[in-house]
Amino acid sequence: MLNSAIPERLQALPWRMLLTLLALGGFGLAVLYSAAGGHVRPWAFNQGIRFTLFFVMALAMSQVPLSWWLRAAYPGYAIVLVMLLGVEILGKVGGGSQRWLDLGVIRLQPSELMKIAIVLALARFFHYLPRVETQRWGSLVAPAVLIGLPVGLVMLQPDLGTALSIAFGGVVIVFLAGARMSLFVGGGAALVAAIPIAVSLLHDYQRRRVLIFLDPDADPLGAGYHITQSKIAIGSGGLSGKGFLSGTQSHLQYLPELHTDFIFATMAEEWGLFGMFFVLACYAIILGWGFSVALRARNQFARLTAAGLTCTLFFYVFVNLAMVMGFAPVVGIPLPLMSYGGSAMMTAMILIGIMLSIDRQREETMIGEGPSAF
């Protein structure tokens, strides 16, 4: 019985997406290998172990009942919020920021997990909220608090990029749940009006990043160094690149953060436009699958969760690529499934695992035990 059930479950998995995921992850390992000068350590080996473990974890998560994610949404959000508070008290400082909890075995970045927790919590909230109630301003107080608390804590670390990502995922859920368009128009106007205040609250290095984005040539050896070297690496790759293990910007250490935030520039120098098209095609297939999961979902929680997680992954990819190409300020958002780092890889794979679970149970029309208030 068990042997006959396993092949059926394997056959039910979206292998086109999973093979694309494996191809993208494997390509990322090759880029990390080259970035280290042709050595598997310190990056490619560690990342390969993480990718393998988290990929297996995602496959295991695909078998988790959809109702479990519903029940775990609020407790999961609360746990991650407490972890964010723990970062402020006991957090590990790295790169001038306090973002990690040192658990001995792993340095965990709770803000990465909040990108998923906020989507699950808001999807549960709107799952039980009657559609007509989403049109009332008063019903959006709870979602505003759910979004505002983690965003405020992450801004204290400080981590502007991750705070924006959490806010983006939350706002997407509110929008897809059917909130009034006037809310977003009014919110957009308020944000524009608050720009001078927001700029004054930024740290000096964050303010310099925004100003240098507007004029990168103003300080090419200082605040504009990252983006200047990134654009040189991407442009010098040409059509087919300089060749594997032949990048000069990376190997001569001109390109900073070549294995994390700027891994796309590292790849583009050696693989050129062909490599960039390959990476973009992989992300397009994964994101397209995510949106198709949302469209096929048969209940509000599954639909909002799948759409919110896919939009969160899109935000990761879009902001990182815009950043390394000079179309957005440098905000420290890694490229999912390629950039070196345990927390970001774990978050991306948990995201994939939850969507696999939703895809496997898309025929389920009702979950939960009845209406519930926040």
C-alpha positions as CSV (number, residue, x, y, z in Angstrom):
1,M,0.0,0.0,0.0
2,L,2.8,2.4,1.0
3,N,4.9,1.6,-2.1
4,S,2.0,2.2,-4.4
5,A,1.1,5.5,-2.7
6,I,4.6,7.1,-2.9
7,P,4.8,7.0,-6.8
8,E,1.4,8.6,-7.0
9,R,2.4,11.4,-4.7
10,L,5.6,11.9,-6.6
11,Q,3.8,12.0,-9.9
12,A,1.4,14.6,-8.6
13,L,4.2,17.1,-7.9
14,P,4.7,19.9,-10.4
15,W,8.0,18.5,-11.8
16,R,8.4,21.2,-14.4
17,M,8.6,23.8,-11.7
18,L,10.7,21.6,-9.4
19,L,13.2,20.8,-12.2
20,T,13.4,24.5,-12.9
21,L,14.1,25.2,-9.2
22,L,16.9,22.6,-9.2
23,A,18.4,24.1,-12.4
24,L,18.4,27.6,-10.8
25,G,19.8,26.4,-7.5
26,G,22.5,24.3,-9.3
27,F,23.4,27.3,-11.5
28,G,23.7,29.4,-8.3
29,L,26.1,26.9,-6.9
30,A,28.3,27.1,-10.0
31,V,28.3,30.9,-9.7
32,L,29.4,30.7,-6.0
33,Y,32.1,28.2,-6.9
34,S,33.5,30.6,-9.5
35,A,33.1,33.6,-7.1
36,A,35.4,31.7,-4.6
37,G,38.0,31.4,-7.3
38,G,37.2,27.8,-8.2
39,H,36.9,26.5,-4.6
40,V,33.9,24.7,-3.2
41,R,34.6,26.4,0.2
42,P,33.5,28.6,1.8
43,W,30.4,29.2,-0.2
44,A,29.4,26.6,-2.8
45,F,29.7,23.6,-0.4
46,N,27.7,25.2,2.5
47,Q,25.1,26.5,0.1
48,G,24.8,23.1,-1.6
49,I,24.1,21.4,1.7
50,R,21.5,24.0,2.6
51,F,19.8,23.8,-0.8
52,T,19.6,20.0,-0.6
53,L,18.2,19.9,3.0
54,F,15.7,22.7,2.3
55,F,14.6,21.2,-1.0
56,V,13.8,17.9,0.8
57,M,12.0,20.0,3.5
58,A,9.9,21.7,0.8
59,L,8.9,18.3,-0.6
60,A,7.9,17.1,2.9
61,M,5.9,20.3,3.4
62,S,3.9,19.6,0.3
63,Q,2.2,16.7,2.3
64,V,1.1,19.0,5.1
65,P,-2.7,19.4,5.2
66,L,-3.9,22.8,4.1
67,S,-6.0,23.2,7.3
68,W,-2.7,23.0,9.3
69,W,-1.4,26.1,7.7
70,L,-4.6,27.9,8.6
71,R,-4.4,26.8,12.3
72,A,-0.7,27.7,12.5
73,A,-1.0,31.2,10.9
74,Y,-1.6,33.2,14.1
75,P,0.7,31.2,16.4
76,G,3.4,31.3,13.8
77,Y,3.1,35.1,13.4
78,A,3.2,35.5,17.2
79,I,6.4,33.3,17.5
80,V,8.2,35.2,14.8
81,L,7.2,38.5,16.3
82,V,8.6,37.4,19.7
83,M,11.8,36.4,17.8
84,L,12.0,39.9,16.3
85,L,11.8,41.3,19.8
86,G,14.5,38.9,20.8
87,V,16.7,40.3,18.1
88,E,16.5,43.7,19.7
89,I,17.5,42.3,23.1
90,L,19.9,39.5,22.2
91,G,20.5,39.9,18.5
92,K,23.8,39.3,16.8
93,V,25.4,42.3,15.1
94,G,26.8,41.8,11.6
95,G,27.6,44.3,8.9
96,G,26.6,47.2,11.2
97,S,23.1,45.8,11.7
98,Q,21.5,43.7,14.4
99,R,19.4,41.2,12.5
100,W,20.3,37.7,13.7
101,L,19.7,35.4,16.5
102,D,22.6,33.1,17.2
103,L,21.1,29.7,18.0
104,G,24.5,27.9,18.0
105,V,23.7,25.6,15.0
106,I,22.5,28.4,12.8
107,R,22.3,32.2,12.8
108,L,18.7,32.8,12.1
109,Q,17.3,36.1,10.7
110,P,13.7,36.2,12.0
111,S,12.8,39.1,9.7
112,E,13.1,36.7,6.8
113,L,10.5,34.3,8.3
114,M,8.1,37.3,8.9
115,K,7.8,37.7,5.2
116,I,5.9,34.4,5.2
117,A,4.2,34.8,8.6
118,I,2.6,38.1,7.7
119,V,1.0,36.5,4.5
120,L,-0.4,33.5,6.4
121,A,-1.8,35.7,9.3
122,L,-3.5,38.1,7.0
123,A,-4.8,35.4,4.7
124,R,-6.4,33.7,7.8
125,F,-7.9,37.0,8.9
126,F,-9.5,37.7,5.5
127,H,-10.6,34.1,5.1
128,Y,-13.0,34.5,8.0
129,L,-14.0,38.1,7.3
130,P,-17.1,38.5,5.2
131,R,-16.3,40.1,1.8
132,V,-18.6,43.1,2.5
133,E,-16.7,43.8,5.7
134,T,-13.4,44.3,3.8
135,Q,-15.0,47.5,2.4
136,R,-15.2,49.0,5.9
137,W,-12.3,51.1,7.1
138,G,-12.7,49.8,10.7
139,S,-12.1,46.2,9.6
140,L,-8.6,47.2,8.4
141,V,-7.3,48.3,11.8
142,A,-6.2,44.7,12.7
143,P,-4.3,44.2,9.4
144,A,-2.6,47.6,9.9
145,V,-1.4,46.5,13.3
146,L,-0.3,43.1,12.0
147,I,1.8,44.8,9.3
148,G,3.0,47.7,11.4
149,L,4.4,45.8,14.4
150,P,7.0,43.7,12.5
151,V,7.8,46.5,10.0
152,G,8.6,48.8,13.0
153,L,10.8,46.2,14.6
154,V,12.7,45.4,11.4
155,M,13.3,49.1,10.8
156,L,15.0,49.3,14.2
157,Q,17.6,46.7,13.2
158,P,17.9,48.6,10.8
159,D,16.9,46.7,7.6
160,L,14.9,48.9,5.2
161,G,14.8,46.3,2.4
162,T,13.3,43.5,4.5
163,A,10.8,46.0,6.1
164,L,9.6,47.0,2.7
165,S,9.3,43.4,1.7
166,I,7.1,42.6,4.8
167,A,5.0,45.7,4.1
168,F,4.6,44.8,0.5
169,G,3.4,41.2,1.2
170,G,0.9,42.5,3.7
171,V,-0.5,45.2,1.5
172,V,-0.8,42.8,-1.4
173,I,-3.1,40.5,0.8
174,V,-5.2,43.5,1.8
175,F,-5.6,44.5,-1.8
176,L,-6.4,41.0,-3.0
177,A,-8.9,40.6,-0.2
178,G,-11.0,43.4,-1.7
179,A,-10.3,46.5,0.3
180,R,-11.5,49.8,-1.2
181,M,-9.4,51.3,-3.9
182,S,-9.7,54.6,-2.1
183,L,-7.7,53.2,0.8
184,F,-4.7,52.6,-1.5
185,V,-5.1,56.0,-3.2
186,G,-5.3,57.7,0.1
187,G,-2.4,55.6,1.5
188,G,-0.3,56.4,-1.6
189,A,-0.9,60.1,-1.2
190,A,-0.1,59.9,2.5
191,L,3.2,58.1,1.7
192,V,4.2,60.8,-0.8
193,A,3.4,63.5,1.8
194,A,5.4,61.6,4.4
195,I,8.6,61.3,2.2
196,P,10.4,64.3,3.8
197,I,9.7,62.8,7.3
198,A,10.8,59.3,6.2
199,V,14.0,60.7,4.8
200,S,14.8,62.5,8.0
201,L,14.3,59.3,9.9
202,L,16.7,57.3,7.8
203,H,20.2,56.5,9.0
204,D,23.0,58.4,7.3
205,Y,24.1,55.4,5.2
206,Q,20.5,54.8,4.0
207,R,20.1,58.4,3.1
208,R,23.4,58.3,1.1
209,R,22.2,55.2,-0.7
210,V,19.0,57.0,-1.9
211,L,20.9,60.1,-3.0
212,I,23.6,58.1,-4.8
213,F,20.9,56.1,-6.6
214,L,19.7,59.4,-8.1
215,D,23.3,60.3,-9.1
216,P,25.7,57.3,-8.9
217,D,28.6,59.3,-10.4
218,A,28.6,61.8,-7.6
219,D,30.7,59.5,-5.4
220,P,31.9,56.5,-7.5
221,L,34.6,55.5,-5.0
222,G,32.4,56.0,-1.9
223,A,28.7,55.6,-1.5
224,G,28.3,54.8,-5.2
225,Y,31.0,52.2,-5.4
226,H,28.7,49.2,-5.1
227,I,26.4,50.1,-7.9
228,T,29.2,51.4,-10.1
229,Q,31.1,48.2,-10.0
230,S,28.0,46.1,-10.4
231,K,27.1,47.9,-13.6
232,I,30.6,47.5,-14.9
233,A,30.5,43.8,-14.2
234,I,27.1,43.3,-15.9
235,G,28.1,45.5,-18.9
236,S,31.4,43.8,-19.4
237,G,29.8,40.4,-19.7
238,G,28.4,41.2,-23.2
239,L,26.4,38.6,-25.0
240,S,28.0,35.4,-23.9
241,G,30.2,36.6,-20.9
242,K,33.9,36.3,-20.2
243,G,33.6,32.6,-19.5
244,F,33.3,30.4,-16.4
245,L,35.9,31.2,-13.7
246,S,37.1,34.2,-15.9
247,G,35.4,37.1,-14.2
248,T,37.7,40.0,-13.4
249,Q,35.4,42.2,-11.3
250,S,34.8,39.4,-9.0
251,H,38.1,37.6,-8.9
252,L,40.1,40.9,-8.5
253,Q,37.7,41.8,-5.7
254,Y,36.3,45.0,-7.3
255,L,32.8,43.8,-6.9
256,P,31.6,43.9,-3.3
257,E,29.2,41.4,-1.8
258,L,29.7,39.3,-4.9
259,H,28.3,36.1,-3.3
260,T,25.2,37.7,-1.6
261,D,23.4,40.9,-2.8
262,F,25.4,41.2,-6.1
263,I,25.5,37.6,-7.1
264,F,23.5,38.4,-10.3
265,A,26.3,40.8,-11.4
266,T,28.9,38.1,-10.6
267,M,26.9,35.7,-12.8
268,A,26.3,38.2,-15.6
269,E,30.0,39.0,-16.0
270,E,30.9,35.4,-16.7
271,W,27.7,34.2,-18.5
272,G,26.6,37.4,-20.2
273,L,23.2,38.1,-21.6
274,F,22.6,34.3,-22.2
275,G,23.0,33.7,-18.5
276,M,20.8,36.6,-17.6
277,F,18.0,35.2,-19.8
278,F,18.4,31.8,-18.3
279,V,18.0,33.1,-14.8
280,L,15.0,35.3,-15.7
281,A,13.3,32.4,-17.5
282,C,13.7,30.2,-14.4
283,Y,12.1,32.8,-12.2
284,A,9.4,33.4,-14.8
285,I,8.5,29.7,-14.7
286,I,8.5,29.5,-10.9
287,L,6.4,32.7,-10.5
288,G,4.0,31.7,-13.3
289,W,3.4,28.4,-11.4
290,G,2.8,30.3,-8.2
291,F,0.2,32.5,-9.7
292,S,-1.5,29.5,-11.4
293,V,-1.7,27.8,-8.0
294,A,-3.5,30.9,-6.6
295,L,-5.9,31.0,-9.6
296,R,-6.8,27.3,-9.1
297,A,-7.3,27.5,-5.4
298,R,-10.8,26.9,-4.3
299,N,-11.0,28.8,-1.0
300,Q,-10.0,32.3,0.2
301,F,-7.2,31.3,2.5
302,A,-5.4,29.2,-0.1
303,R,-6.0,31.8,-2.8
304,L,-4.7,34.7,-0.7
305,T,-1.7,32.7,0.7
306,A,-0.5,31.5,-2.7
307,A,-0.9,34.9,-4.3
308,G,0.7,36.7,-1.4
309,L,3.7,34.3,-1.3
310,T,4.2,34.5,-5.0
311,C,4.1,38.3,-4.9
312,T,6.6,38.2,-2.0
313,L,9.0,36.1,-4.1
314,F,8.5,38.5,-7.1
315,F,9.4,41.4,-4.8
316,Y,12.6,39.6,-3.8
317,V,13.6,39.1,-7.4
318,F,12.5,42.4,-8.8
319,V,14.2,44.6,-6.2
320,N,17.4,42.6,-6.2
321,L,17.7,42.8,-10.0
322,A,16.7,46.5,-10.1
323,M,19.3,47.2,-7.4
324,V,22.2,45.5,-9.1
325,M,21.3,47.2,-12.4
326,G,21.1,50.7,-10.9
327,F,17.3,51.1,-11.1
328,A,16.7,51.0,-7.4
329,P,18.7,52.0,-4.3
330,V,20.9,49.4,-2.6
331,V,18.7,48.0,0.1
332,G,20.3,44.6,0.9
333,I,17.7,42.2,-0.5
334,P,19.3,38.9,-1.6
335,L,18.4,37.1,-4.9
336,P,16.3,34.1,-3.8
337,L,17.7,30.6,-4.4
338,M,21.0,32.0,-5.7
339,S,22.5,34.4,-3.1
340,Y,24.6,32.8,-0.3
341,G,22.8,32.7,3.0
342,G,20.9,30.2,5.2
343,S,17.9,32.4,6.3
344,A,17.1,33.6,2.8
345,M,17.3,30.1,1.3
346,M,15.2,28.6,4.1
347,T,12.5,31.3,3.6
348,A,12.4,30.7,-0.1
349,M,12.0,27.0,0.3
350,I,9.4,27.3,3.0
351,L,7.5,29.6,0.6
352,I,7.8,26.9,-2.1
353,G,6.8,24.2,0.3
354,I,3.6,26.0,1.4
355,M,2.6,26.6,-2.2
356,L,3.2,22.9,-3.0
357,S,0.9,22.0,-0.2
358,I,-1.8,24.4,-1.6
359,D,-1.3,23.0,-5.1
360,R,-1.7,19.4,-3.9
361,Q,-5.0,20.1,-2.1
362,R,-6.5,22.7,-4.5
363,E,-9.8,20.8,-4.6
364,E,-10.4,21.4,-0.9
365,T,-13.2,24.0,-0.7
366,M,-13.6,24.5,3.1
367,I,-11.1,24.5,5.9
368,G,-11.2,25.5,9.5
369,E,-14.0,25.0,12.1
370,G,-16.2,27.9,11.4
371,P,-16.1,31.7,11.5
372,S,-13.7,33.3,13.8
373,A,-12.8,36.8,14.8
374,F,-9.3,38.2,15.1
